[in-house]
Each structure stands twice: as C-alpha cells, then as structure tokens.
Amino acid sequence: MGNYLNQLRLKIREGEYDEPLERLFNVTLISAVLGFFTAYCIMFQLGCFEYYSDVLKPATGIVWPVFPN
C-alpha cells in the first residue's frame, strides 16, 4: 500500500492522469455536497435558524424579505 501511494504521489507530481483518483474525487465531492445540503435541510426543519432572543433579531426598520419571521 505504501508503494502504491508513493507511485501515486509521483504520478500526480508529474502531471499524469489517474482515472481511479479522478473517480474518487468526483464521488467524494458529490457526497460532501449532498451531506452538507442534507444537514442544512435537517437543521432548517428543526428550527436551528430561528431567532430565540431579542438580541439576535435583526435591527428594526430593515426589510428582510428572505427571512419573513
């Protein structure tokens, strides 16, 4: 495994195309985006983005059309 990683490091430094590494990057990128989006949706549904105190509310007189609460 160590030999494979050393060869892979040399290939990357020389600019060679590595298809398995490209596939791994694409899979991890898609899974990270889906994971963060899912976490945001769950937090939104649980009410984590609500204002719980008067100090955290936006200043009066400013129109906030995105957050109508």
KAJO-V547151 format. One record per residue. RES is the residue in three letters. SS is DSSP state (hx for helix, st for strand, lp for the rest). PHI is phi in whole degrees, 0 to 359 (none if undefined). PSI is psi in degrees with one decimal (NA if undefined). Layout:
res;ss;phi;psi
RES;SS;PHI;PSI
RES;SS;PHI;PSI
//
This chain:
res;ss;phi;psi
MET;lp;none;-41.3
GLY;hx;296;-38.7
ASN;hx;296;-41.6
TYR;hx;298;-42.6
LEU;hx;294;-37.7
ASN;hx;294;-42.9
GLN;hx;296;-39.8
LEU;hx;296;-41.6
ARG;hx;298;-41.1
LEU;hx;293;-39.8
LYS;hx;298;-42.7
ILE;hx;294;-41.9
ARG;hx;295;-33.5
GLU;hx;278;-7.8
GLY;lp;87;15.9
GLU;lp;285;150.8
TYR;lp;277;130.6
ASP;lp;238;106.2
GLU;hx;295;-44.8
PRO;hx;299;-37.0
LEU;hx;292;-38.1
GLU;hx;297;-43.9
ARG;hx;296;-41.3
LEU;hx;298;-41.9
PHE;hx;297;-45.1
ASN;hx;298;-41.4
VAL;hx;293;-44.1
THR;hx;291;-34.8
LEU;hx;295;-47.3
ILE;hx;296;-43.6
SER;hx;293;-34.5
ALA;hx;292;-43.9
VAL;hx;296;-45.0
LEU;hx;296;-39.0
GLY;hx;295;-45.4
PHE;hx;293;-38.3
PHE;hx;295;-42.1
THR;hx;296;-43.7
ALA;hx;297;-41.0
TYR;hx;297;-44.1
CYS;hx;297;-41.0
ILE;hx;294;-44.2
MET;hx;295;-36.6
PHE;hx;295;-42.6
GLN;hx;292;-30.6
LEU;lp;279;-6.8
GLY;lp;85;26.0
CYS;lp;289;-14.6
PHE;lp;254;20.0
GLU;lp;273;160.3
TYR;lp;269;116.4
TYR;lp;263;-12.8
SER;lp;219;161.2
ASP;lp;292;-25.9
VAL;lp;292;-34.7
LEU;lp;277;-9.9
LYS;lp;287;150.1
PRO;lp;292;161.3
ALA;lp;297;146.2
THR;lp;288;150.6
GLY;lp;93;-9.9
ILE;lp;260;129.3
VAL;lp;275;123.6
TRP;lp;245;84.3
PRO;lp;291;-19.3
VAL;lp;284;-39.4
PHE;lp;245;91.5
PRO;lp;283;-1.3
ASN;lp;294;NA
//
